[in-house]
Amino acid sequence: MADTIDLSDKNIKWLEPWEPLPEAKAAFFEHELRLEVIEGHSLWQKEVRVIARRVDRDDVLFAYRDEGGWGCAVVHLTWRGQAEYHPNWPASVLFGDIQEWAERGMAPDHEDYFL
């Protein structure tokens, strides 16, 4: 995990179906995540920042900070507008940093998107 995180997209080659989210929309997605996550979820009470969204699903890429520094998480928001019943929801996949996500998350999503 990194001590800092660069949320600009200048170092990312974005591949479909992912697109960066403008800062003006960030609060909307961060608010929904906070509504859905309950105690026991991997992102419970973590500082988060929106980075991107997958245009064909309800998946959102967040940067999160914990005691090890900054990492990234793809979260499948449920859009319930309230707390989930189980800490496994919303479903989340954690990555050590944005480069790991680009290789292990975005690249395979891009390949699958065109199948």
LOGU-820828 format. One record per residue (C-alpha): residue number from 1; residue in three letters; x, y, z. Coordinates in steps of 0.001 Angstrom, whole numbers. Layout:
N
[node NUM; 'ALA'; [X; Y; Z]]
...
//
This chain:
115
[node 1; 'MET'; [0; 0; 0]]
[node 2; 'ALA'; [1108; 3521; -687]]
[node 3; 'ASP'; [1559; 6251; 1913]]
[node 4; 'THR'; [-133; 8696; -463]]
[node 5; 'ILE'; [-2458; 8293; -3412]]
[node 6; 'ASP'; [-2651; 10324; -6581]]
[node 7; 'LEU'; [-6304; 10503; -7573]]
[node 8; 'SER'; [-5600; 12204; -10869]]
[node 9; 'ASP'; [-5962; 10009; -13915]]
[node 10; 'LYS'; [-2828; 11261; -15677]]
[node 11; 'ASN'; [-947; 8007; -15080]]
[node 12; 'ILE'; [-3817; 5663; -15942]]
[node 13; 'LYS'; [-4660; 4484; -19428]]
[node 14; 'TRP'; [-8397; 4037; -18981]]
[node 15; 'LEU'; [-9907; 1027; -20730]]
[node 16; 'GLU'; [-13581; 404; -21405]]
[node 17; 'PRO'; [-15800; -241; -19520]]
[node 18; 'TRP'; [-14096; 1921; -16847]]
[node 19; 'GLU'; [-14145; 5718; -16811]]
[node 20; 'PRO'; [-12790; 8215; -14296]]
[node 21; 'LEU'; [-15367; 10043; -12219]]
[node 22; 'PRO'; [-15148; 13809; -11944]]
[node 23; 'GLU'; [-14731; 15205; -8465]]
[node 24; 'ALA'; [-18159; 16861; -8755]]
[node 25; 'LYS'; [-19797; 13395; -8687]]
[node 26; 'ALA'; [-17549; 11900; -6009]]
[node 27; 'ALA'; [-19635; 12905; -2990]]
[node 28; 'PHE'; [-22694; 11114; -4412]]
[node 29; 'PHE'; [-20900; 7748; -4653]]
[node 30; 'GLU'; [-19008; 8173; -1382]]
[node 31; 'HIS'; [-22274; 8935; 408]]
[node 32; 'GLU'; [-23948; 5802; -990]]
[node 33; 'LEU'; [-20997; 3663; 88]]
[node 34; 'ARG'; [-21203; 5048; 3640]]
[node 35; 'LEU'; [-24936; 4279; 3746]]
[node 36; 'GLU'; [-24470; 665; 2631]]
[node 37; 'VAL'; [-21371; -428; 4600]]
[node 38; 'ILE'; [-21878; -1867; 8082]]
[node 39; 'GLU'; [-19509; -2918; 10851]]
[node 40; 'GLY'; [-17418; -5882; 9730]]
[node 41; 'HIS'; [-17193; -4766; 6096]]
[node 42; 'SER'; [-13627; -4279; 4826]]
[node 43; 'LEU'; [-14318; -562; 4204]]
[node 44; 'TRP'; [-16170; 124; 7473]]
[node 45; 'GLN'; [-15081; 3518; 8828]]
[node 46; 'LYS'; [-12260; 3844; 6282]]
[node 47; 'GLU'; [-11486; 7125; 4561]]
[node 48; 'VAL'; [-12494; 6677; 910]]
[node 49; 'ARG'; [-12194; 8629; -2323]]
[node 50; 'VAL'; [-13952; 7830; -5595]]
[node 51; 'ILE'; [-11693; 7229; -8580]]
[node 52; 'ALA'; [-13790; 5656; -11356]]
[node 53; 'ARG'; [-16865; 3656; -12259]]
[node 54; 'ARG'; [-17653; 783; -14549]]
[node 55; 'VAL'; [-20215; 2028; -17073]]
[node 56; 'ASP'; [-22013; -1301; -17600]]
[node 57; 'ARG'; [-22422; -2322; -13926]]
[node 58; 'ASP'; [-22799; -814; -10472]]
[node 59; 'ASP'; [-19069; -1198; -9772]]
[node 60; 'VAL'; [-17152; 1787; -8429]]
[node 61; 'LEU'; [-13415; 2075; -7837]]
[node 62; 'PHE'; [-12570; 3688; -4504]]
[node 63; 'ALA'; [-9253; 4558; -2937]]
[node 64; 'TYR'; [-9291; 3756; 774]]
[node 65; 'ARG'; [-6914; 4448; 3632]]
[node 66; 'ASP'; [-6181; 2135; 6518]]
[node 67; 'GLU'; [-3244; 1639; 8877]]
[node 68; 'GLY'; [-1101; 312; 6004]]
[node 69; 'GLY'; [-1641; 3344; 3767]]
[node 70; 'TRP'; [-3772; 3743; 632]]
[node 71; 'GLY'; [-5235; 884; -1368]]
[node 72; 'CYS'; [-8013; 499; -3926]]
[node 73; 'ALA'; [-11307; -1354; -3818]]
[node 74; 'VAL'; [-13854; -2192; -6465]]
[node 75; 'VAL'; [-17240; -2057; -4785]]
[node 76; 'HIS'; [-20490; -3321; -6296]]
[node 77; 'LEU'; [-22927; -784; -4845]]
[node 78; 'THR'; [-26441; -2093; -4249]]
[node 79; 'TRP'; [-28194; 1304; -4350]]
[node 80; 'ARG'; [-30458; 415; -1418]]
[node 81; 'GLY'; [-29840; 3825; 112]]
[node 82; 'GLN'; [-29465; 2190; 3518]]
[node 83; 'ALA'; [-27266; -195; 5464]]
[node 84; 'GLU'; [-26859; -3687; 4136]]
[node 85; 'TYR'; [-27847; -6687; 6257]]
[node 86; 'HIS'; [-24515; -8491; 6049]]
[node 87; 'PRO'; [-20911; -7226; 6109]]
[node 88; 'ASN'; [-20177; -9085; 2840]]
[node 89; 'TRP'; [-22309; -6485; 1047]]
[node 90; 'PRO'; [-21720; -4410; -852]]
[node 91; 'ALA'; [-19356; -6921; -2487]]
[node 92; 'SER'; [-15803; -5591; -2600]]
[node 93; 'VAL'; [-12471; -6652; -4065]]
[node 94; 'LEU'; [-9394; -5017; -2518]]
[node 95; 'PHE'; [-6176; -4160; -4361]]
[node 96; 'GLY'; [-2878; -2943; -2937]]
[node 97; 'ASP'; [-2721; 71; -5250]]
[node 98; 'ILE'; [-4132; 1481; -8461]]
[node 99; 'GLN'; [-1478; -179; -10623]]
[node 100; 'GLU'; [-2443; -3592; -9247]]
[node 101; 'TRP'; [-6087; -2816; -9967]]
[node 102; 'ALA'; [-5244; -1700; -13531]]
[node 103; 'GLU'; [-3503; -5035; -14181]]
[node 104; 'ARG'; [-5713; -7452; -12233]]
[node 105; 'GLY'; [-9047; -5587; -12403]]
[node 106; 'MET'; [-9403; -3175; -15295]]
[node 107; 'ALA'; [-7455; -5175; -17923]]
[node 108; 'PRO'; [-9511; -8392; -17478]]
[node 109; 'ASP'; [-12736; -6345; -17340]]
[node 110; 'HIS'; [-11738; -4753; -20653]]
[node 111; 'GLU'; [-11164; -8154; -22273]]
[node 112; 'ASP'; [-14488; -9511; -20972]]
[node 113; 'TYR'; [-16358; -6380; -22056]]
[node 114; 'PHE'; [-15819; -7187; -25717]]
[node 115; 'LEU'; [-16756; -10891; -25564]]
//
